[in-house]
Amino acid sequence: MEKTSDNPRNGTGLRFKLGLFFLLFNFPFGYGGAALCAAMAAASGRKSLWLIAGALVYGLSWIMFGAGILMAGPEGLKAAKAFRKRLFSRGKETGAK
């Protein structure tokens, strides 16, 4: 029988926590990094360099997402979804019905 403290996906292991970190931060990393690179492309004379860098950052965010799923498992994916749902529904709870 497997101990729960030895299971990396029980919410306390380093693998689970790192996977959850990847799941939570892949979205702002991908879109934020791509937007920053697009802004740098607009401001500089080296547009192709910054646009390629933005595409690479966005692609890396998908790799983070996949690694997060593999590391945290279904429990981590549920926890990340619940966290994002709570984060983005804060203002809606206090609004008029």
Long-range contacts (C-beta under 8 A, 24 or more apart in sequence): 8-71, 9-72, 9-73, 9-75, 9-76, 10-75, 11-75, 11-79, 15-71, 15-72, 16-71, 16-72, 16-73, 16-75, 16-76, 18-71, 19-67, 19-68, 19-69, 19-70, 19-71, 19-72, 19-73, 19-76, 20-68, 20-72, 20-76, 20-79, 20-80, 21-68, 22-64, 22-65, 22-67, 22-68, 22-71, 22-72, 23-65, 23-68, 23-69, 23-72, 23-76, 23-77, 23-80, 24-80, 24-83, 24-84, 25-64, 26-61, 26-62, 26-64, 26-65, 26-68, 27-61, 29-57, 29-60, 29-61, 29-64, 30-57, 30-58, 30-60, 30-61, 30-62, 30-64, 31-58, 31-61, 33-57, 33-58, 33-60, 33-61, 34-58
